[in-house]
Amino acid sequence: METTSRVGAQAPAAEGGQQVPSARRTIDGYLRAPFPWYGLDEAFTGPRWLMQVGMTADGAVEHGSIGHGDEPSVRNETGTAGEPREKFAVVVTVAAQPSRRSADGTGLLEATSVSSAAWLAGVGLLSFTWPGQMDHSLRDDWLEQQTETAWALADDLDGPEWSRLSLPVDGVAASFHYRESEYGWVLAGTTEAGVHLGAYGRGMSAYGLGFAVVKDIAAYA
């Protein structure tokens, strides 16, 4: 799945050299999406926060993430000695798209699928993971290897690394592909609302989670 730009990263300078507020750019990206966003349902009462959206070359919003709980930072899988482990869950919403022509008509964009959601969730978890015993200079190589592994796993959802987990989506039980690792957990499934769902987390059990359409995305900004 091609993603050529991200909204909600570093805000570019506006006219006059002023910075465009990052939060405003983030919510604008979410508001442009033609599909519904998902987050944890109302049973979760902790903090919620926007992360970033992914866009195609023609500027169409294709996916995005919403965080719940502690805002994660890069750390090893066990956390710093004497420091409590972060507890968070991130929900990734991916527009269900068939294979389609690129904006310039020169090629095809890959179809999105549950595997797309699984890969984005797997890579998302990796972005907040760094084995503590690893030298800083080796991190890029480690991330590249783990990203390839995440893609291979996402491409084999019926393989032995995955199990099945039933969780509510909009109050109705849905089946998800689920796996755990030393770094956290990842799951992926689909909805009746024209989107695929991925999720990843650490310190929060996936077994008690539920998902629901976000009624007012602006409330997350």
Steps between C-alpha positions, in 0.01 A plus 500: 500500500656825386509789744691800376443763767394535859293770662576589857874465488715811521293802398647696207555872511207709383519841329702746701706219652238402759448137583167341409367355829564126496173418678301692239674323214435168668127552545471637146640175366248296695212724393589449133453124518191369313472204737413468872775492763506235770631509855442305818138498612357691798613232744845661476499817709866604479677757280450494123720678246550534128820371343536531121331420170647342187424637154543381142688699237180676390432622855229250593495398866542123514561415866566650839554418867342602831678437829356406839665503840861609556667670206779251420863587455780290356628265767597140541236237559533497875533873564764680698588347836274637771271668247146367439439349160287712266142388447355590163290373211498652152214441254584519129217564252567407137261585217390185315614569143516285188798512267474833316677735262752746639423872473722546194360191330841338464449207735284318749472553874487180702169396649473536876403202711509360852866426429555874443357570844712225655818636342432860606428382854814287509721783377328739739595284795859480375522880487476507880730204561873484541675208671696654783810292440534625141757758398349817355692454174323168439146629544437575130609151398285347775197705394544400136518132590202520734296695244559228243395243759183700577416503129555126465280433803227733372505317167433167674209567734400135496850393606606355834611837642140620514204390709136609493348745744135610514447863601200734470487751214213745533350261755511194273755219542762491224791267434855634504840356418716538811863445594722581794874562514752611757431857392121502530199377305353560155156421360313559175148451368233666293168677553165543332573873462737477205823506698755252632623527858844443639608551858814466707589557861714432798410478868126486419339163436337466161249249631273755665497757220211608281490730198249760390462777241632833626197730509696826520860480386554867590459408867828306476708801394 
